[in-house]
Amino acid sequence: MTQAMQTSPERLVAVETTARLHMGFVDLHGGLGRRFGSIGLSLDRPSTRFTATLAQNFSATGCGAQRLVEVAEHFAQRANLSGGAHFDIASVIPEHAGLGSGTQLALAVGMALSHLHGLGLSVDEVAVLAGRGMRSGIGIGAFKQGGLLVDGGRGRDTQVPPIVARMDFPAAWRILLVYDPHSQGVHGKQEVRAFGELPEFPSAQAAHIARLLLVQALPAMAEQDLESFGRAISELQRIVGDHFAPAQGGGRYISPEVGEAMAWLESRDVHCTGQSSWGPTGFAVVAGETQAGQLLPQLEHRNPRLKYEICSARNQGSLITDDCRSGQMARAVLNF
């Protein structure tokens, strides 16, 4: 990458990006030359939001300041960037909860620095510099365009897993998130080790998952058939969850309490349940605000140790607001 261009010190960039669900892998076998592949969904909350201004060094204020500075310094080194920035953080996606906080933060910081220093980088270029998308392209796709996403996994020369299907998620449907604040998902070196130690994924199961997506989940989404969509996602979750169980303490859910909440929701005829990525966050898709509002107090009564949130899908990409013209704010919605 080239050295940063000199820009006005008054320039300010604001970025807002939101969490995503990773609903499961498509092909962990890789016998056709591509491995992983994923299905996932962009959410309207929780969010990472901050403003950034040019500065001599890197600094930040707000929740998650130290982590953000580390991400910025790493990106600046990879991008051969001189000069720094100050970040004022309004909110951050919970860390190690299975909601894609690391990828969203890295992309948000990288794009902010690209705007501030005039680098003109694309989201994919930022992802490569930041080292994101090593297994899944869902977080990158969510940042770029939102919605329900399927990525095609990694081939021999893949830099960023390509999004091969993208659909709007029904605006009326709601997603119940179930958090376990006393647990963390597998991440970092532990995650790398887990992928190295897990047994080979059966090719027949990978084929079955691909069929579930192509002829059940995606057509059901096109017809807004929640029951059929949910049954496909829940079956995918069972297959992948059983494969990952040895790295999760022996169960499909890394948090037994979240697993119990999901089982209870299934007993209440909620057809779409699962764990996002390595968890511990669980999710359930329901038909609307009324159903979500009825289930939420029951969940809270059953287990007050867990935390709960009702959210919607986000059918657009992240927002970058770039103040670059005499104080006039120009808002750009990233849809690539």
Buried (B, 14 or more C-beta within 10 A) or exposed (E): EEEBEEBEEEBBBBBBBBBBBBBBBBBBBBEEEBBBBBBBBBBBBBBBBBBBBBBEEBBBEBEBBEBBBBBBBBBBEBBEBEBBBBBBBEBBBBBBBBBBBBBBBBBBBBBBBBBBBBBEBBBBBBBBBBEBBBBBBBBBBBBBBBBBBBBBBBEEEBEBBBBBBBBBBBEEBBBBBBBBEEBBBBBEEEBEEBBEEBEEBEBEBBBBBBEBBBEBBBBBBEEEBBEBBBBBBBBBBBBBBEBBBEBBEEBBBBBBBBBBBBEBBBEEEBBBBBBBBBBBBBBBBBBEEEBBEEBBEEBEEEBEEBBBBBBBBBBBBBBBBBBBEEEEEEEEEBEE
